[in-house]
């Protein structure tokens, strides 16, 4: 991670401006985003076009809020890395809810869970035949803002981010990184087993909370309710996010686990 917080903060600011513009928010008083040339930043443009073609303003705003939260927590993570402060496990977990970017992924679930040819394909410059709307998943805002849905998002986030923290621990320790769940838990407990058990317990608790949130959501709708089917699909997308992340983590080269399995 860069030692220059100022330059990286400028990059985050430019990124957010361009994201806002790509999602259709009027930043007309600031023309810098329209002149953006950084290839990493402008790579979001086709994503913005795809999202704004099918998302409602409420859905777009939900996605923007998650991107803003990610950038905010990433900046906090950078500040901590440049200091001599060691955060508590709880402080780390609160920040991890943003840096995991799970919220960003869940905010596009209603789009990503859309693959049938029912509505045809949409083609954008830089993208090849993007499939559009699969199940027409669009839950009422009352559902998306409900306490149970908030719990579902939070528990999905905890499951994915904690699994990643556990699977990445060997790689991070080898790189001397201590700002992660197990190293921080070890710093306070002085026990590798306690730190590992704590992490596993977090996942177990989150899985239980996930299922409880699902039960609460499903109980709010009868099978004849028009939103019942969409709710089932959204819940499935959260389940797939958890299982797909685990499957990818075990098979990809990111954590070196695939090579360990071969050996």
Secondary structure, DSSP 8 states (H G I E B T S, - for coil): --S-HHHHHHHHHHHHHHHHHHTT---TT-TTGGG---HHHHTTHHHHHHHHHH--HHHHHHHHHHHHHHHHHHHHHHHHHTSS----HHHHHHHHHHHT-HHHHHHTHHHHT---STT-EE--TTSS-EE--SS-----HHHHTSHHHHHHHHHHHHHHHHHHHHHTHHHHHHTT---SHHHHHHHHH--HHHHHHHHHHHHHHHHHHHHHHHHHHHHTS-TTSTTHHHHHHHHHHHHHHHHHHHHHHHHSSSSSHHHHHH-
